Structures are given as structure tokens and as C-alpha cells.
Amino acid sequence: MGMNFVRYGAKSFLLIALPSMGGPSELFPVNYGFPLWVVYAVWVVVLLLLYPACLWFARLKQRRNDWWLTYL
């Protein structure tokens, strides 16, 4: 949604269901969406950003045996 806001601006169609989910297709631009390579690039960036946090949390769970950590 953030990338669509940057691409299209504050448009009313950003807050309704997509045409693939039953939304009205006439409200959306013809070329709505992003190419597959952009989706993969965003996926790689998110993966690289989340990896240090996941690694830190895994090491925290190894170091400590608090009962509440088993629920996370």
C-alpha cells in the first residue's frame, strides 16, 4: 500500500478491495500493480532487513530460559 501511495498518490481506489478480490475494476488504472521483478526486489529487501532481528531473537532464546520466551 505504501508503494502504491508513492506511485499513484492519495487516490480513493487505494482503500478499496482489489479487482482480483471482488473490487470494482473500473476504479483502478489499466496498468495497476507492479512487475514481478519489483515484487521480488521488495521481498529480498524485507528479508535482508528482518534477518538481523530474527538472528538476535534466536540467540536471545538460546541464552535465556525464561518461560515466556517459549510462547514467542
HTML snippet that shows the backbone in 3Dmol.js (N, CA, C, O; Angstrom):
<script src="https://3Dmol.org/build/3Dmol-min.js"></script>
<div id="view" style="width:600px;height:400px;position:relative"></div>
<script>
const pdb = `
ATOM      1  N   MET A   1       0.824  -1.183   0.000  1.00  0.00           N
ATOM      2  CA  MET A   1       0.000   0.000   0.000  1.00  0.00           C
ATOM      3  C   MET A   1       0.874   1.255   0.000  1.00  0.00           C
ATOM      4  O   MET A   1       0.557   2.245  -0.659  1.00  0.00           O
ATOM      5  N   GLY A   2       1.962   1.198   0.738  1.00  0.00           N
ATOM      6  CA  GLY A   2       2.872   2.334   0.765  1.00  0.00           C
ATOM      7  C   GLY A   2       3.487   2.618  -0.592  1.00  0.00           C
ATOM      8  O   GLY A   2       3.595   3.775  -1.000  1.00  0.00           O
ATOM      9  N   MET A   3       3.891   1.563  -1.294  1.00  0.00           N
ATOM     10  CA  MET A   3       4.464   1.755  -2.619  1.00  0.00           C
ATOM     11  C   MET A   3       3.422   2.285  -3.603  1.00  0.00           C
ATOM     12  O   MET A   3       3.739   3.100  -4.469  1.00  0.00           O
ATOM     13  N   ASN A   4       2.180   1.821  -3.468  1.00  0.00           N
ATOM     14  CA  ASN A   4       1.113   2.337  -4.330  1.00  0.00           C
ATOM     15  C   ASN A   4       0.814   3.794  -4.026  1.00  0.00           C
ATOM     16  O   ASN A   4       0.491   4.557  -4.936  1.00  0.00           O
ATOM     17  N   PHE A   5       0.915   4.195  -2.769  1.00  0.00           N
ATOM     18  CA  PHE A   5       0.708   5.594  -2.409  1.00  0.00           C
ATOM     19  C   PHE A   5       1.782   6.472  -3.043  1.00  0.00           C
ATOM     20  O   PHE A   5       1.495   7.565  -3.533  1.00  0.00           O
ATOM     21  N   VAL A   6       3.024   5.981  -3.027  1.00  0.00           N
ATOM     22  CA  VAL A   6       4.109   6.739  -3.645  1.00  0.00           C
ATOM     23  C   VAL A   6       3.912   6.802  -5.162  1.00  0.00           C
ATOM     24  O   VAL A   6       4.171   7.837  -5.778  1.00  0.00           O
ATOM     25  N   ARG A   7       3.462   5.719  -5.757  1.00  0.00           N
ATOM     26  CA  ARG A   7       3.316   5.655  -7.214  1.00  0.00           C
ATOM     27  C   ARG A   7       2.109   6.446  -7.722  1.00  0.00           C
ATOM     28  O   ARG A   7       2.218   7.170  -8.711  1.00  0.00           O
ATOM     29  N   TYR A   8       0.962   6.313  -7.054  1.00  0.00           N
ATOM     30  CA  TYR A   8      -0.278   6.904  -7.559  1.00  0.00           C
ATOM     31  C   TYR A   8      -0.736   8.135  -6.794  1.00  0.00           C
ATOM     32  O   TYR A   8      -1.604   8.865  -7.274  1.00  0.00           O
ATOM     33  N   GLY A   9      -0.179   8.381  -5.626  1.00  0.00           N
ATOM     34  CA  GLY A   9      -0.643   9.492  -4.807  1.00  0.00           C
ATOM     35  C   GLY A   9      -1.849   9.093  -3.971  1.00  0.00           C
ATOM     36  O   GLY A   9      -2.197   7.915  -3.895  1.00  0.00           O
ATOM     37  N   ALA A  10      -2.482  10.070  -3.348  1.00  0.00           N
ATOM     38  CA  ALA A  10      -3.644   9.802  -2.479  1.00  0.00           C
ATOM     39  C   ALA A  10      -4.886   9.642  -3.346  1.00  0.00           C
ATOM     40  O   ALA A  10      -5.591  10.618  -3.602  1.00  0.00           O
ATOM     41  N   LYS A  11      -5.153   8.455  -3.788  1.00  0.00           N
ATOM     42  CA  LYS A  11      -6.314   8.150  -4.627  1.00  0.00           C
ATOM     43  C   LYS A  11      -7.304   7.317  -3.829  1.00  0.00           C
ATOM     44  O   LYS A  11      -6.927   6.598  -2.904  1.00  0.00           O
ATOM     45  N   SER A  12      -8.570   7.422  -4.196  1.00  0.00           N
ATOM     46  CA  SER A  12      -9.608   6.717  -3.445  1.00  0.00           C
ATOM     47  C   SER A  12      -9.544   5.209  -3.651  1.00  0.00           C
ATOM     48  O   SER A  12      -9.974   4.457  -2.777  1.00  0.00           O
ATOM     49  N   PHE A  13      -9.017   4.746  -4.790  1.00  0.00           N
ATOM     50  CA  PHE A  13      -9.001   3.301  -5.034  1.00  0.00           C
ATOM     51  C   PHE A  13      -7.995   2.560  -4.170  1.00  0.00           C
ATOM     52  O   PHE A  13      -8.020   1.329  -4.135  1.00  0.00           O
ATOM     53  N   LEU A  14      -7.113   3.259  -3.473  1.00  0.00           N
ATOM     54  CA  LEU A  14      -6.133   2.583  -2.627  1.00  0.00           C
ATOM     55  C   LEU A  14      -6.762   1.981  -1.374  1.00  0.00           C
ATOM     56  O   LEU A  14      -6.162   1.116  -0.735  1.00  0.00           O
ATOM     57  N   LEU A  15      -7.953   2.425  -1.021  1.00  0.00           N
ATOM     58  CA  LEU A  15      -8.589   1.965   0.209  1.00  0.00           C
ATOM     59  C   LEU A  15      -9.728   0.977  -0.019  1.00  0.00           C
ATOM     60  O   LEU A  15     -10.432   0.627   0.928  1.00  0.00           O
ATOM     61  N   ILE A  16      -9.924   0.522  -1.248  1.00  0.00           N
ATOM     62  CA  ILE A  16     -10.972  -0.454  -1.519  1.00  0.00           C
ATOM     63  C   ILE A  16     -10.331  -1.767  -1.959  1.00  0.00           C
ATOM     64  O   ILE A  16      -9.127  -1.838  -2.209  1.00  0.00           O
ATOM     65  N   ALA A  17     -11.152  -2.793  -2.046  1.00  0.00           N
ATOM     66  CA  ALA A  17     -10.652  -4.121  -2.420  1.00  0.00           C
ATOM     67  C   ALA A  17     -10.151  -4.131  -3.859  1.00  0.00           C
ATOM     68  O   ALA A  17     -10.692  -3.444  -4.725  1.00  0.00           O
ATOM     69  N   LEU A  18      -9.121  -4.911  -4.095  1.00  0.00           N
ATOM     70  CA  LEU A  18      -8.565  -5.057  -5.437  1.00  0.00           C
ATOM     71  C   LEU A  18      -9.563  -5.748  -6.348  1.00  0.00           C
ATOM     72  O   LEU A  18     -10.431  -6.477  -5.869  1.00  0.00           O
ATOM     73  N   PRO A  19      -9.455  -5.533  -7.657  1.00  0.00           N
ATOM     74  CA  PRO A  19     -10.357  -6.228  -8.575  1.00  0.00           C
ATOM     75  C   PRO A  19     -10.246  -7.752  -8.480  1.00  0.00           C
ATOM     76  O   PRO A  19     -11.236  -8.458  -8.673  1.00  0.00           O
ATOM     77  N   SER A  20      -9.061  -8.256  -8.186  1.00  0.00           N
ATOM     78  CA  SER A  20      -8.907  -9.708  -8.041  1.00  0.00           C
ATOM     79  C   SER A  20      -9.602 -10.232  -6.787  1.00  0.00           C
ATOM     80  O   SER A  20      -9.785 -11.440  -6.636  1.00  0.00           O
ATOM     81  N   MET A  21      -9.990  -9.328  -5.887  1.00  0.00           N
ATOM     82  CA  MET A  21     -10.685  -9.728  -4.666  1.00  0.00           C
ATOM     83  C   MET A  21     -12.146  -9.269  -4.693  1.00  0.00           C
ATOM     84  O   MET A  21     -12.797  -9.225  -3.649  1.00  0.00           O
ATOM     85  N   GLY A  22     -12.660  -8.931  -5.866  1.00  0.00           N
ATOM     86  CA  GLY A  22     -14.067  -8.568  -5.999  1.00  0.00           C
ATOM     87  C   GLY A  22     -14.340  -7.080  -6.041  1.00  0.00           C
ATOM     88  O   GLY A  22     -15.502  -6.673  -6.072  1.00  0.00           O
ATOM     89  N   GLY A  23     -13.313  -6.260  -6.043  1.00  0.00           N
ATOM     90  CA  GLY A  23     -13.499  -4.816  -6.113  1.00  0.00           C
ATOM     91  C   GLY A  23     -13.840  -4.368  -7.527  1.00  0.00           C
ATOM     92  O   GLY A  23     -13.643  -5.116  -8.485  1.00  0.00           O
ATOM     93  N   PRO A  24     -14.348  -3.156  -7.658  1.00  0.00           N
ATOM     94  CA  PRO A  24     -14.719  -2.660  -8.993  1.00  0.00           C
ATOM     95  C   PRO A  24     -13.484  -2.329  -9.830  1.00  0.00           C
ATOM     96  O   PRO A  24     -12.674  -1.490  -9.436  1.00  0.00           O
ATOM     97  N   SER A  25     -13.341  -2.972 -10.963  1.00  0.00           N
ATOM     98  CA  SER A  25     -12.138  -2.794 -11.784  1.00  0.00           C
ATOM     99  C   SER A  25     -12.120  -1.455 -12.512  1.00  0.00           C
ATOM    100  O   SER A  25     -11.051  -1.006 -12.926  1.00  0.00           O
ATOM    101  N   GLU A  26     -13.257  -0.811 -12.680  1.00  0.00           N
ATOM    102  CA  GLU A  26     -13.275   0.460 -13.405  1.00  0.00           C
ATOM    103  C   GLU A  26     -12.659   1.605 -12.606  1.00  0.00           C
ATOM    104  O   GLU A  26     -12.353   2.647 -13.185  1.00  0.00           O
ATOM    105  N   LEU A  27     -12.468   1.449 -11.311  1.00  0.00           N
ATOM    106  CA  LEU A  27     -11.851   2.492 -10.499  1.00  0.00           C
ATOM    107  C   LEU A  27     -10.326   2.461 -10.534  1.00  0.00           C
ATOM    108  O   LEU A  27      -9.673   3.434 -10.156  1.00  0.00           O
ATOM    109  N   PHE A  28      -9.768   1.358 -10.982  1.00  0.00           N
ATOM    110  CA  PHE A  28      -8.315   1.174 -10.977  1.00  0.00           C
ATOM    111  C   PHE A  28      -7.726   1.512 -12.343  1.00  0.00           C
ATOM    112  O   PHE A  28      -8.375   1.295 -13.366  1.00  0.00           O
ATOM    113  N   PRO A  29      -6.504   2.040 -12.369  1.00  0.00           N
ATOM    114  CA  PRO A  29      -5.850   2.286 -13.659  1.00  0.00           C
ATOM    115  C   PRO A  29      -5.584   0.981 -14.401  1.00  0.00           C
ATOM    116  O   PRO A  29      -5.537  -0.091 -13.798  1.00  0.00           O
ATOM    117  N   VAL A  30      -5.415   1.085 -15.700  1.00  0.00           N
ATOM    118  CA  VAL A  30      -5.203  -0.116 -16.526  1.00  0.00           C
ATOM    119  C   VAL A  30      -3.925  -0.836 -16.122  1.00  0.00           C
ATOM    120  O   VAL A  30      -3.910  -2.066 -16.068  1.00  0.00           O
ATOM    121  N   ASN A  31      -2.871  -0.115 -15.840  1.00  0.00           N
ATOM    122  CA  ASN A  31      -1.583  -0.727 -15.500  1.00  0.00           C
ATOM    123  C   ASN A  31      -1.362  -0.774 -13.992  1.00  0.00           C
ATOM    124  O   ASN A  31      -0.231  -0.603 -13.537  1.00  0.00           O
ATOM    125  N   TYR A  32      -2.403  -0.997 -13.216  1.00  0.00           N
ATOM    126  CA  TYR A  32      -2.287  -1.022 -11.757  1.00  0.00           C
ATOM    127  C   TYR A  32      -1.429  -2.198 -11.328  1.00  0.00           C
ATOM    128  O   TYR A  32      -1.548  -3.299 -11.867  1.00  0.00           O
ATOM    129  N   GLY A  33      -0.570  -1.958 -10.363  1.00  0.00           N
ATOM    130  CA  GLY A  33       0.286  -3.006  -9.826  1.00  0.00           C
ATOM    131  C   GLY A  33       1.737  -2.804 -10.215  1.00  0.00           C
ATOM    132  O   GLY A  33       2.107  -1.782 -10.793  1.00  0.00           O
ATOM    133  N   PHE A  34       2.545  -3.791  -9.890  1.00  0.00           N
ATOM    134  CA  PHE A  34       3.978  -3.728 -10.141  1.00  0.00           C
ATOM    135  C   PHE A  34       4.413  -4.973 -10.887  1.00  0.00           C
ATOM    136  O   PHE A  34       3.778  -6.021 -10.770  1.00  0.00           O
ATOM    137  N   PRO A  35       5.496  -4.868 -11.658  1.00  0.00           N
ATOM    138  CA  PRO A  35       6.032  -6.060 -12.327  1.00  0.00           C
ATOM    139  C   PRO A  35       6.578  -7.056 -11.302  1.00  0.00           C
ATOM    140  O   PRO A  35       6.848  -6.710 -10.152  1.00  0.00           O
ATOM    141  N   LEU A  36       6.730  -8.282 -11.748  1.00  0.00           N
ATOM    142  CA  LEU A  36       7.181  -9.343 -10.851  1.00  0.00           C
ATOM    143  C   LEU A  36       8.569  -9.073 -10.304  1.00  0.00           C
ATOM    144  O   LEU A  36       8.843  -9.413  -9.153  1.00  0.00           O
ATOM    145  N   TRP A  37       9.455  -8.472 -11.087  1.00  0.00           N
ATOM    146  CA  TRP A  37      10.800  -8.210 -10.599  1.00  0.00           C
ATOM    147  C   TRP A  37      10.785  -7.218  -9.448  1.00  0.00           C
ATOM    148  O   TRP A  37      11.640  -7.298  -8.566  1.00  0.00           O
ATOM    149  N   VAL A  38       9.844  -6.290  -9.429  1.00  0.00           N
ATOM    150  CA  VAL A  38       9.730  -5.340  -8.313  1.00  0.00           C
ATOM    151  C   VAL A  38       9.269  -6.071  -7.057  1.00  0.00           C
ATOM    152  O   VAL A  38       9.757  -5.795  -5.961  1.00  0.00           O
ATOM    153  N   VAL A  39       8.340  -6.991  -7.212  1.00  0.00           N
ATOM    154  CA  VAL A  39       7.860  -7.775  -6.065  1.00  0.00           C
ATOM    155  C   VAL A  39       9.005  -8.581  -5.464  1.00  0.00           C
ATOM    156  O   VAL A  39       9.158  -8.636  -4.243  1.00  0.00           O
ATOM    157  N   TYR A  40       9.804  -9.205  -6.317  1.00  0.00           N
ATOM    158  CA  TYR A  40      10.951  -9.970  -5.819  1.00  0.00           C
ATOM    159  C   TYR A  40      11.990  -9.065  -5.166  1.00  0.00           C
ATOM    160  O   TYR A  40      12.582  -9.437  -4.153  1.00  0.00           O
ATOM    161  N   ALA A  41      12.220  -7.888  -5.729  1.00  0.00           N
ATOM    162  CA  ALA A  41      13.195  -6.964  -5.144  1.00  0.00           C
ATOM    163  C   ALA A  41      12.742  -6.503  -3.762  1.00  0.00           C
ATOM    164  O   ALA A  41      13.552  -6.430  -2.838  1.00  0.00           O
ATOM    165  N   VAL A  42      11.470  -6.196  -3.613  1.00  0.00           N
ATOM    166  CA  VAL A  42      10.947  -5.794  -2.299  1.00  0.00           C
ATOM    167  C   VAL A  42      11.052  -6.956  -1.323  1.00  0.00           C
ATOM    168  O   VAL A  42      11.388  -6.756  -0.155  1.00  0.00           O
ATOM    169  N   TRP A  43      10.768  -8.169  -1.791  1.00  0.00           N
ATOM    170  CA  TRP A  43      10.864  -9.345  -0.935  1.00  0.00           C
ATOM    171  C   TRP A  43      12.303  -9.533  -0.424  1.00  0.00           C
ATOM    172  O   TRP A  43      12.508  -9.834   0.751  1.00  0.00           O
ATOM    173  N   VAL A  44      13.280  -9.359  -1.295  1.00  0.00           N
ATOM    174  CA  VAL A  44      14.687  -9.515  -0.892  1.00  0.00           C
ATOM    175  C   VAL A  44      15.071  -8.437   0.111  1.00  0.00           C
ATOM    176  O   VAL A  44      15.758  -8.727   1.090  1.00  0.00           O
ATOM    177  N   VAL A  45      14.644  -7.203  -0.114  1.00  0.00           N
ATOM    178  CA  VAL A  45      14.966  -6.113   0.816  1.00  0.00           C
ATOM    179  C   VAL A  45      14.353  -6.376   2.190  1.00  0.00           C
ATOM    180  O   VAL A  45      15.020  -6.194   3.208  1.00  0.00           O
ATOM    181  N   VAL A  46      13.097  -6.801   2.229  1.00  0.00           N
ATOM    182  CA  VAL A  46      12.449  -7.102   3.513  1.00  0.00           C
ATOM    183  C   VAL A  46      13.166  -8.259   4.207  1.00  0.00           C
ATOM    184  O   VAL A  46      13.365  -8.230   5.421  1.00  0.00           O
ATOM    185  N   LEU A  47      13.547  -9.261   3.446  1.00  0.00           N
ATOM    186  CA  LEU A  47      14.276 -10.396   4.013  1.00  0.00           C
ATOM    187  C   LEU A  47      15.597  -9.958   4.623  1.00  0.00           C
ATOM    188  O   LEU A  47      15.946 -10.382   5.725  1.00  0.00           O
ATOM    189  N   LEU A  48      16.332  -9.112   3.913  1.00  0.00           N
ATOM    190  CA  LEU A  48      17.614  -8.630   4.425  1.00  0.00           C
ATOM    191  C   LEU A  48      17.442  -7.725   5.645  1.00  0.00           C
ATOM    192  O   LEU A  48      18.300  -7.716   6.528  1.00  0.00           O
ATOM    193  N   LEU A  49      16.360  -6.975   5.705  1.00  0.00           N
ATOM    194  CA  LEU A  49      16.124  -6.108   6.859  1.00  0.00           C
ATOM    195  C   LEU A  49      15.686  -6.890   8.090  1.00  0.00           C
ATOM    196  O   LEU A  49      16.021  -6.510   9.212  1.00  0.00           O
ATOM    197  N   LEU A  50      14.943  -7.973   7.899  1.00  0.00           N
ATOM    198  CA  LEU A  50      14.441  -8.743   9.035  1.00  0.00           C
ATOM    199  C   LEU A  50      15.434  -9.778   9.559  1.00  0.00           C
ATOM    200  O   LEU A  50      15.321 -10.211  10.706  1.00  0.00           O
ATOM    201  N   TYR A  51      16.397 -10.179   8.745  1.00  0.00           N
ATOM    202  CA  TYR A  51      17.327 -11.223   9.165  1.00  0.00           C
ATOM    203  C   TYR A  51      18.096 -10.880  10.447  1.00  0.00           C
ATOM    204  O   TYR A  51      18.183 -11.738  11.326  1.00  0.00           O
ATOM    205  N   PRO A  52      18.658  -9.674  10.602  1.00  0.00           N
ATOM    206  CA  PRO A  52      19.365  -9.377  11.863  1.00  0.00           C
ATOM    207  C   PRO A  52      18.465  -9.454  13.095  1.00  0.00           C
ATOM    208  O   PRO A  52      18.898  -9.925  14.146  1.00  0.00           O
ATOM    209  N   ALA A  53      17.228  -9.000  12.978  1.00  0.00           N
ATOM    210  CA  ALA A  53      16.312  -9.071  14.124  1.00  0.00           C
ATOM    211  C   ALA A  53      15.984 -10.518  14.471  1.00  0.00           C
ATOM    212  O   ALA A  53      15.917 -10.875  15.647  1.00  0.00           O
ATOM    213  N   CYS A  54      15.780 -11.346  13.463  1.00  0.00           N
ATOM    214  CA  CYS A  54      15.491 -12.764  13.719  1.00  0.00           C
ATOM    215  C   CYS A  54      16.696 -13.477  14.313  1.00  0.00           C
ATOM    216  O   CYS A  54      16.547 -14.321  15.197  1.00  0.00           O
ATOM    217  N   LEU A  55      17.872 -13.148  13.839  1.00  0.00           N
ATOM    218  CA  LEU A  55      19.100 -13.744  14.378  1.00  0.00           C
ATOM    219  C   LEU A  55      19.299 -13.334  15.831  1.00  0.00           C
ATOM    220  O   LEU A  55      19.663 -14.161  16.667  1.00  0.00           O
ATOM    221  N   TRP A  56      19.065 -12.066  16.135  1.00  0.00           N
ATOM    222  CA  TRP A  56      19.181 -11.597  17.513  1.00  0.00           C
ATOM    223  C   TRP A  56      18.193 -12.333  18.425  1.00  0.00           C
ATOM    224  O   TRP A  56      18.560 -12.754  19.522  1.00  0.00           O
ATOM    225  N   PHE A  57      16.960 -12.489  17.982  1.00  0.00           N
ATOM    226  CA  PHE A  57      15.958 -13.149  18.812  1.00  0.00           C
ATOM    227  C   PHE A  57      16.271 -14.630  18.992  1.00  0.00           C
ATOM    228  O   PHE A  57      16.041 -15.176  20.071  1.00  0.00           O
ATOM    229  N   ALA A  58      16.788 -15.285  17.969  1.00  0.00           N
ATOM    230  CA  ALA A  58      17.167 -16.697  18.102  1.00  0.00           C
ATOM    231  C   ALA A  58      18.289 -16.862  19.113  1.00  0.00           C
ATOM    232  O   ALA A  58      18.278 -17.800  19.911  1.00  0.00           O
ATOM    233  N   ARG A  59      19.252 -15.959  19.084  1.00  0.00           N
ATOM    234  CA  ARG A  59      20.339 -16.028  20.064  1.00  0.00           C
ATOM    235  C   ARG A  59      19.848 -15.701  21.468  1.00  0.00           C
ATOM    236  O   ARG A  59      20.339 -16.275  22.440  1.00  0.00           O
ATOM    237  N   LEU A  60      18.903 -14.803  21.588  1.00  0.00           N
ATOM    238  CA  LEU A  60      18.314 -14.496  22.893  1.00  0.00           C
ATOM    239  C   LEU A  60      17.618 -15.722  23.472  1.00  0.00           C
ATOM    240  O   LEU A  60      17.755 -16.010  24.661  1.00  0.00           O
ATOM    241  N   LYS A  61      16.872 -16.443  22.640  1.00  0.00           N
ATOM    242  CA  LYS A  61      16.186 -17.644  23.112  1.00  0.00           C
ATOM    243  C   LYS A  61      17.165 -18.746  23.503  1.00  0.00           C
ATOM    244  O   LYS A  61      16.857 -19.561  24.372  1.00  0.00           O
ATOM    245  N   GLN A  62      18.338 -18.783  22.876  1.00  0.00           N
ATOM    246  CA  GLN A  62      19.351 -19.766  23.248  1.00  0.00           C
ATOM    247  C   GLN A  62      19.994 -19.423  24.585  1.00  0.00           C
ATOM    248  O   GLN A  62      20.308 -20.310  25.378  1.00  0.00           O
ATOM    249  N   ARG A  63      20.187 -18.128  24.830  1.00  0.00           N
ATOM    250  CA  ARG A  63      20.855 -17.694  26.065  1.00  0.00           C
ATOM    251  C   ARG A  63      19.961 -17.802  27.289  1.00  0.00           C
ATOM    252  O   ARG A  63      20.433 -18.155  28.370  1.00  0.00           O
ATOM    253  N   ARG A  64      18.698 -17.508  27.136  1.00  0.00           N
ATOM    254  CA  ARG A  64      17.807 -17.412  28.292  1.00  0.00           C
ATOM    255  C   ARG A  64      16.756 -18.507  28.257  1.00  0.00           C
ATOM    256  O   ARG A  64      16.356 -18.967  27.188  1.00  0.00           O
ATOM    257  N   ASN A  65      16.319 -18.913  29.418  1.00  0.00           N
ATOM    258  CA  ASN A  65      15.301 -19.951  29.536  1.00  0.00           C
ATOM    259  C   ASN A  65      14.049 -19.425  30.218  1.00  0.00           C
ATOM    260  O   ASN A  65      13.390 -20.162  30.952  1.00  0.00           O
ATOM    261  N   ASP A  66      13.715 -18.180  29.991  1.00  0.00           N
ATOM    262  CA  ASP A  66      12.501 -17.615  30.586  1.00  0.00           C
ATOM    263  C   ASP A  66      11.276 -18.329  30.026  1.00  0.00           C
ATOM    264  O   ASP A  66      11.223 -18.674  28.845  1.00  0.00           O
ATOM    265  N   TRP A  67      10.300 -18.541  30.891  1.00  0.00           N
ATOM    266  CA  TRP A  67       9.117 -19.295  30.488  1.00  0.00           C
ATOM    267  C   TRP A  67       8.330 -18.586  29.394  1.00  0.00           C
ATOM    268  O   TRP A  67       7.737 -19.245  28.541  1.00  0.00           O
ATOM    269  N   TRP A  68       8.314 -17.267  29.402  1.00  0.00           N
ATOM    270  CA  TRP A  68       7.504 -16.540  28.428  1.00  0.00           C
ATOM    271  C   TRP A  68       8.114 -16.540  27.032  1.00  0.00           C
ATOM    272  O   TRP A  68       7.416 -16.274  26.053  1.00  0.00           O
ATOM    273  N   LEU A  69       9.406 -16.834  26.929  1.00  0.00           N
ATOM    274  CA  LEU A  69      10.037 -16.899  25.613  1.00  0.00           C
ATOM    275  C   LEU A  69       9.576 -18.121  24.823  1.00  0.00           C
ATOM    276  O   LEU A  69       9.670 -18.130  23.596  1.00  0.00           O
ATOM    277  N   THR A  70       9.092 -19.123  25.488  1.00  0.00           N
ATOM    278  CA  THR A  70       8.603 -20.306  24.766  1.00  0.00           C
ATOM    279  C   THR A  70       7.310 -19.996  24.021  1.00  0.00           C
ATOM    280  O   THR A  70       6.947 -20.731  23.103  1.00  0.00           O
ATOM    281  N   TYR A  71       6.610 -18.935  24.388  1.00  0.00           N
ATOM    282  CA  TYR A  71       5.356 -18.569  23.729  1.00  0.00           C
ATOM    283  C   TYR A  71       5.572 -17.646  22.539  1.00  0.00           C
ATOM    284  O   TYR A  71       4.615 -17.339  21.827  1.00  0.00           O
ATOM    285  N   LEU A  72       6.797 -17.195  22.302  1.00  0.00           N
ATOM    286  CA  LEU A  72       7.074 -16.290  21.186  1.00  0.00           C
ATOM    287  C   LEU A  72       7.757 -16.998  20.050  1.00  0.00           C
ATOM    288  O   LEU A  72       8.061 -16.379  19.030  1.00  0.00           O
TER     289      LEU A  72
END
`;
const viewer = $3Dmol.createViewer("view");
viewer.addModel(pdb, "pdb");
viewer.setStyle({}, {cartoon: {color: "spectrum"}});
viewer.zoomTo();
viewer.render();
</script>
